[in-house]
Amino acid sequence: MTIRFGIIGTGIMGNAVGRVLQLHPNAEINALADPAEERLEKSGKEFNVSALYSDYKDMLEREQLDAVAVATPDNYHKDPVVDSLYAGCHVFVEKPLTTNQEEAEEIYRVVRKTGKKLQVDFNHRWLSPYHKIKEMVLKGELGEPMMAFARKNNPISVPTEMIKTWASRTTPSWFLSCHDIDLVTWWFDADPVEAYAKGVKKVLIEKGIDTYDGIHALVTYEGGKIATYEATWIYPNTSPYMPDSYMELVGSKGTTQIDRQAEAIDAITEKKFVCPRTFLNYKVFDEWQGAYPSCVRAFLYAIENDTEPHVNARDGVRSTAVLEAIHKSLHSKKPEKIKINI
Ligand SMILES: NC(=O)c1ccc[n+]([C@@H]2O[C@H](COP(=O)([O-])OP(=O)(O)OC[C@H]3O[C@@H](n4cnc5c(N)ncnc54)[C@H](O)[C@@H]3O)[C@@H](O)[C@H]2O)c1
């Protein structure tokens, strides 16, 4: 079986998915879509694809595709996802599913209606330490999971260089905390009910990027479980961590902590002190290894074997609902209720 893929958005993550698909025996990249001509052509050359489209709708209309990967900016996932599902394609979509709960719930309904597979790229679920904690929860080794704390902080190069064209259309919470929110919601296995958040705007605003420098949020879940999420985008670029990441889960009978600041390597070079990352996506000999390629391959497995993806549209809705309430709270300065309508 060969799964014919189209990729919408040929930036960092669109190319990352392409590199995994390119080496997969059962996948083929047939077409690419991106309005940014230079990026589109560069990716076309890399993946040896000549069907290049500035408008993804033309791609969906003209190409016979089985699946689409959507890797557009955070606030522009809904239209390409829904259009791809209606065009008969399975969809692998970047996190967050959307930046709007209503849109996320619409996607959930379209997935149900079309019967297509949708997987959100919450690839941290494939990172073995996070998975181990889920197993400890399921075995009862921590008792009842009750509290969590998560930090994901980036150097300022992320909003000012890496995603500078759309940083002001997202926030550090949408971009970073969404992974932690997905993990904690999975560990708790509970629906969120309320969020309260505060944020700071100063450094990035002064650089002409209208978004938060950082956000701290307190989220309550069913059964009174609580989680705190911290996301910051203004570490100096001398930070060796990309990102600085830490997670703690406290249960009634035990606690776990994962410090993923440096992952495995402390490298001191003449230029800089760096902690290169290898756990998420790294090429080992001829194969991409890590949580990200595993997540992509799991999506292919779900298509080939007609199984439910491990991280589905419902998971995407839950994390988007938490994040929407966090952002409502930043404006209202009050706790905001969360109600999932699916
Ligand atoms: N899962 C992860 O670990 C992870 C890591 C980084 C980024 N992301 C997510 O991936 C998504 C993309 O991020 P990125 O870092 O690749 O950004 P990027 O800026 O490198 O790429 C985005 C691309 O989308 C294109 N685009 C914009 N509008 C489009 C449209 N209408 N049709 C087609 N293409 C369009 C842009 O031209 C650009 O090439 C974001 O949602 C981001 O949060 C996920």
The ligand as an ORCA input file, in Angstrom:
! r2SCAN-3c Opt
* xyz 0 1
  N       4.922     19.500     16.937
  C       6.003     20.216     17.198
  O       6.837     19.799     17.990
  C       6.172     21.553     16.541
  C       7.381     22.257     16.560
  C       7.454     23.503     15.936
  C       6.324     24.028     15.321
  N       5.149     23.337     15.335
  C       3.911     23.849     14.713
  O       3.967     23.662     13.298
  C       3.230     24.709     12.646
  C       4.155     25.359     11.618
  O       5.273     25.865     12.290
  P       6.674     26.081     11.538
  O       7.681     26.246     12.606
  O       6.859     25.043     10.498
  O       6.398     27.505     10.859
  P       7.039     28.085      9.533
  O       6.800     29.548      9.568
  O       8.441     27.584      9.370
  O       6.157     27.419      8.372
  C       4.814     27.733      8.155
  C       4.590     27.700      6.664
  O       3.195     27.813      6.376
  C       3.071     28.575      5.203
  N       1.710     29.058      5.016
  C       1.119     30.165      5.535
  N      -0.146     30.276      5.063
  C      -0.342     29.201      4.238
  C      -1.440     28.757      3.439
  N      -2.583     29.437      3.361
  N      -1.300     27.631      2.695
  C      -0.139     26.936      2.728
  N       0.938     27.321      3.474
  C       0.821     28.430      4.210
  C       4.115     29.671      5.371
  O       4.405     30.321      4.129
  C       5.279     28.876      5.909
  O       6.115     28.366      4.889
  C       2.774     25.663     13.763
  O       1.442     25.387     14.097
  C       3.709     25.337     14.925
  O       3.181     25.576     16.210
  C       5.077     22.112     15.902
*
